[in-house]
Amino acid sequence: MEEPGDLFLEQVPPMEEIYQWMSQISKKYSGVVTQRFLGMTYQMRPMYYLKISPPSDNTKKIIWMDCGIHTREWISSAFCQWFVKDILQNYQNNSRIRRFLTYLDFNVLPVLNIDGYIYTWTTDRLWRKSRSSHNDGACFGTDLNRNFNSAWCSIGASKDCRDETFCGAGPVSEPETKAVSSLIERKEEDILCFLTIHSYGQLILTPYGYTKNISSNHKELIQVGQKAANAPRAKHGTNYRAGASADILYALSGSSRDWAKDTGIPFSYTFELRDNGTHQFVLPEAQIQDTCEETMEAVLSILDDVYDKYWHLNSAGKVTSTAVVLSLLVPFRPLF
């Protein structure tokens, strides 16, 4: 295999190589990256995510990113690896990335739906769902992006296990969604931004999919998303649109993006990467690098806004607290 920091510029790797890459990269950058166990899949494969966190005395917040929830969307998982590679290769010399890592940890899950991903390599390239068994083996797989506890199976999802949008036997019925949900719920107060990477359509989607009602900070989410949508155009001329899923894509329930927003995470986005339908889920390998480069610029744009908002408010809070403390001290100042 190639050096872990230089992997996957030209091709999408099978799951075994992704496992090896995660192990190698956590050893190569051991002072910055740790490989964390998340849970087990339906077919009892381990799920790991990478925590990127240089040593710091600062209290840190978290950026979550997952890829490969729909397994035929190979470019999604390739981007998660690209993101990790790019951050690790550049954080020491890139002031923008170094600024993020001063106060932010990145938690990156390169492949959420491992069983399904392996199935796309061995059996059916266009398989979408997980590989859980239903109706005594009559049909297989749950759409994990319909299985989160967010208006579960109310719209844009199916209760027929043969369908691609099968929502599962109940909300969070699948071990993969349970693993992600449990971690996010434990860390929810510290997570500033939830990013889930899909393809295709060239979209940056905000909540909600299950309702036309807008989120509490809808205007802000749209502004941040539209700014990020300009980044791929500036990088490689690729046109993206930003908007709520129910408005610019379709209605759906049980998505991780909507669930994350409803748990209280302020910024929650779904990325739909290249293309607009010419190649659909089978994006040519020649487009992998450009896709990852332009998506990186869009993600960094969102991180700029998330960082600036949080640390502006945080700094304002510190100033206010200091002023209060000083005002309390004034009456007790000793007279000499």
C-alpha positions in Angstrom: 0.0 0.0 0.0 1.0 3.6 -0.4 1.9 5.9 2.4 -1.2 6.5 4.5 -1.0 10.2 4.1 -1.0 10.0 0.3 -3.7 7.4 -0.2 -6.7 7.4 -2.5 -6.1 10.3 -4.8 -7.0 8.2 -7.9 -9.2 5.3 -6.8 -11.7 4.2 -4.2 -10.4 1.5 -2.0 -12.2 -1.7 -0.7 -13.1 -1.9 3.0 -10.1 -4.0 4.0 -7.8 -1.3 2.7 -9.8 1.4 4.6 -9.4 -0.6 7.8 -5.6 -0.8 7.1 -5.5 2.9 6.3 -7.2 3.9 9.5 -4.7 1.8 11.5 -1.7 3.1 9.6 -2.7 6.8 9.7 -3.4 6.6 13.5 0.1 5.2 14.0 1.8 7.7 11.6 0.1 10.7 13.2 -0.1 9.2 16.7 0.2 12.5 18.4 -2.8 13.9 16.5 -5.1 11.0 15.5 -6.7 8.2 17.5 -8.8 5.4 16.2 -11.9 5.0 18.3 -14.3 2.1 18.4 -17.9 3.0 17.7 -19.8 -0.3 17.7 -20.5 -3.4 15.6 -22.4 -3.7 12.4 -25.3 -6.2 11.9 -22.8 -8.7 10.4 -20.4 -8.1 13.4 -17.8 -6.0 11.8 -16.2 -3.3 13.9 -17.0 0.4 13.2 -14.2 2.9 13.9 -14.0 6.6 13.6 -10.9 8.8 13.7 -10.5 11.6 16.2 -8.2 14.3 15.1 -7.2 16.3 18.1 -3.7 17.8 18.5 -2.7 18.3 22.2 -4.2 21.5 23.6 -5.0 23.1 26.9 -8.1 24.6 25.4 -11.6 23.3 26.0 -12.6 21.9 22.6 -15.8 21.6 20.7 -16.5 18.8 18.1 -17.1 18.7 14.4 -18.7 15.4 13.3 -18.5 14.0 9.8 -19.7 10.7 8.5 -19.6 9.1 5.0 -20.9 6.0 3.3 -24.3 5.7 4.9 -25.6 4.8 1.4 -23.0 2.4 0.2 -23.2 2.8 -3.6 -22.1 6.4 -3.0 -18.4 5.6 -3.1 -17.2 9.1 -3.6 -18.7 9.9 -0.2 -16.3 7.6 1.6 -13.4 8.7 -0.6 -14.0 12.3 0.6 -13.9 11.4 4.3 -10.4 9.9 3.7 -9.4 12.9 1.7 -10.5 15.2 4.5 -8.5 13.4 7.0 -5.4 13.3 4.7 -5.7 17.0 3.9 -6.1 18.1 7.6 -3.1 15.9 8.7 -0.8 16.9 5.9 -1.5 20.7 6.2 -2.5 21.6 9.8 1.1 22.5 10.9 1.7 24.9 8.0 -1.8 26.0 7.2 -2.9 28.8 9.6 -6.6 28.3 8.7 -6.6 24.6 9.6 -4.3 25.2 12.6 -6.8 27.8 13.9 -9.6 25.2 13.7 -7.7 22.6 15.5 -6.8 24.9 18.3 -10.4 24.8 19.6 -12.1 22.0 17.5 -11.8 18.3 17.4 -12.8 16.4 14.2 -14.5 13.1 14.6 -14.6 11.4 11.2 -16.4 8.1 10.3 -15.2 7.1 6.8 -17.7 4.3 6.3 -20.9 4.2 8.4 -22.5 1.3 6.5 -19.7 -1.2 6.3 -21.7 -4.3 5.6 -23.4 -2.6 2.7 -20.1 -1.1 1.4 -18.5 -4.6 1.2 -21.6 -5.9 -0.6 -21.2 -3.2 -3.3 -17.7 -4.6 -3.9 -18.7 -8.3 -3.9 -22.2 -8.5 -5.2 -24.2 -5.4 -6.2 -22.4 -2.2 -7.0 -25.6 -0.2 -6.7 -26.7 -1.6 -3.3 -27.9 1.2 -1.0 -29.0 -0.2 2.3 -27.5 -2.1 5.2 -27.5 -5.9 5.2 -29.8 -6.8 8.1 -32.2 -9.6 7.6 -36.0 -9.1 7.6 -39.1 -11.3 7.4 -37.1 -14.5 8.1 -34.6 -13.7 5.3 -37.2 -12.8 2.7 -35.5 -9.4 2.2 -32.4 -7.6 3.4 -31.2 -4.2 4.4 -32.5 -1.0 6.0 -32.0 2.5 4.6 -30.0 3.8 7.5 -30.8 7.4 6.5 -34.5 6.6 7.2 -33.8 4.9 10.5 -33.0 7.8 12.8 -35.5 8.9 15.4 -36.7 12.0 13.6 -40.4 11.8 12.5 -39.5 8.2 11.8 -41.2 6.7 8.7 -43.7 9.5 8.4 -42.8 10.6 4.9 -40.4 9.7 2.1 -39.8 6.2 3.6 -41.2 2.8 3.3 -42.3 0.1 5.7 -41.8 -2.6 3.0 -38.4 -4.2 3.6 -38.1 -4.8 -0.2 -37.9 -1.1 -0.9 -34.7 0.9 -1.1 -36.1 3.4 1.5 -37.2 0.8 4.0 -37.1 2.6 7.4 -36.5 -0.5 9.5 -38.6 -2.3 12.1 -38.6 0.8 14.3 -36.7 4.0 15.0 -33.0 3.3 15.6 -33.6 -0.4 15.1 -30.3 -1.0 13.3 -26.9 -1.5 15.2 -25.2 1.1 12.9 -27.7 3.9 13.7 -27.7 2.9 17.3 -23.9 3.3 17.4 -23.9 6.7 15.8 -26.9 7.9 17.8 -25.4 6.8 21.1 -22.1 8.6 20.5 -23.8 11.8 19.3 -26.2 11.9 22.2 -23.3 11.5 24.7 -21.4 14.3 23.1 -24.3 16.5 21.9 -23.5 19.5 24.1 -20.0 19.7 22.6 -20.9 19.2 18.9 -21.1 22.4 16.9 -21.5 20.9 13.5 -22.8 17.6 12.0 -21.9 16.8 8.4 -23.1 13.8 6.6 -21.7 13.2 3.1 -23.7 11.6 0.2 -23.9 11.7 -3.5 -25.2 12.7 -6.0 -26.8 16.0 -7.0 -24.4 18.8 -6.0 -26.4 20.1 -3.1 -25.8 21.3 0.4 -29.0 20.4 2.3 -30.2 22.0 5.6 -33.0 20.7 7.8 -35.7 19.8 7.3 -36.8 16.9 5.1 -39.8 15.8 7.1 -41.6 19.1 7.3 -41.8 22.5 5.5 -41.5 24.2 8.9 -38.2 25.9 9.2 -35.6 25.3 11.9 -34.9 27.9 14.6 -31.8 29.2 12.9 -32.9 28.4 9.3 -31.8 31.8 7.9 -28.3 31.3 9.3 -28.0 27.8 8.0 -29.0 28.9 4.6 -26.5 31.8 4.6 -23.7 29.5 5.7 -24.8 26.8 3.2 -25.0 29.3 0.3 -21.5 30.6 1.0 -20.2 27.1 1.1 -22.0 26.3 -2.2 -20.0 29.0 -3.9 -16.7 27.3 -3.0 -16.8 24.4 -5.5 -17.6 26.9 -8.3 -14.6 29.0 -7.4 -12.4 25.9 -7.2 -13.4 23.8 -10.3 -16.5 25.6 -11.8 -18.9 23.1 -10.2 -22.3 24.4 -9.5 -23.9 23.6 -6.1 -27.2 24.7 -4.6 -28.1 25.1 -0.9 -31.4 24.8 0.7 -33.7 22.7 2.9 -34.2 19.1 1.7 -38.0 19.5 1.5 -37.6 22.5 -0.7 -34.8 21.6 -3.2 -34.6 17.8 -3.1 -37.5 15.8 -1.7 -39.3 15.1 1.5 -37.9 12.4 3.8 -38.1 11.3 7.4 -35.7 9.6 9.7 -32.6 11.3 8.3 -29.5 11.7 10.4 -29.2 15.4 9.5 -32.7 16.3 10.8 -32.2 14.1 13.9 -28.9 15.8 14.7 -30.5 19.3 14.4 -33.4 18.2 16.6 -31.0 17.0 19.3 -29.7 20.5 19.6 -26.6 20.6 17.3 -26.7 24.1 15.8 -25.3 23.4 12.3 -26.4 20.3 10.5 -25.8 19.6 6.8 -26.1 16.9 4.2 -23.7 17.2 1.2 -24.7 15.6 -2.1 -21.5 15.5 -4.1 -21.0 15.1 -7.9 -22.5 14.8 -10.3 -25.9 15.9 -11.6 -26.9 12.6 -13.1 -24.6 11.8 -16.0 -22.7 9.2 -14.1 -24.9 9.1 -11.0 -23.4 6.8 -8.4 -20.6 5.5 -10.6 -18.5 8.6 -10.7 -15.4 8.1 -12.9 -12.1 7.8 -11.0 -10.7 10.7 -13.0 -13.1 13.0 -11.1 -12.3 11.8 -7.6 -9.5 14.3 -6.9 -11.4 17.4 -8.3 -14.5 16.3 -6.4 -12.6 16.0 -3.1 -10.8 19.3 -3.6 -13.9 21.3 -4.2 -15.8 19.6 -1.4 -12.9 20.4 0.9 -13.3 24.1 0.1 -17.0 23.9 0.8 -16.5 22.2 4.2 -13.8 24.6 5.2 -16.2 27.5 4.4 -18.7 26.0 6.8 -16.0 25.5 9.4 -15.0 29.2 9.0 -18.5 30.3 9.9 -19.0 27.8 12.6 -15.7 28.7 14.2 -16.2 32.4 13.9 -19.7 32.3 15.4 -18.8 30.1 18.3 -15.6 31.8 19.3 -17.1 35.3 18.8 -19.8 34.4 21.2 -17.4 32.6 23.5 -15.1 35.6 23.5 -18.1 37.9 24.2 -19.1 35.7 27.1 -15.6 35.9 28.5 -15.6 39.7 28.3 -19.0 39.9 29.9 -17.9 37.5 32.7 -14.7 39.5 33.3 -16.6 42.8 33.4 -19.0 41.3 36.0 -16.1 40.1 38.1 -14.4 43.5 38.0 -17.6 45.3 38.9 -18.0 43.1 41.9 -14.5 43.7 43.0 -14.6 47.5 42.8 -16.7 48.1 46.1 -14.2 46.0 48.0 -11.0 47.7 46.7 -8.9 48.5 49.8 -8.2 52.2 50.4 -4.7 53.2 51.1 
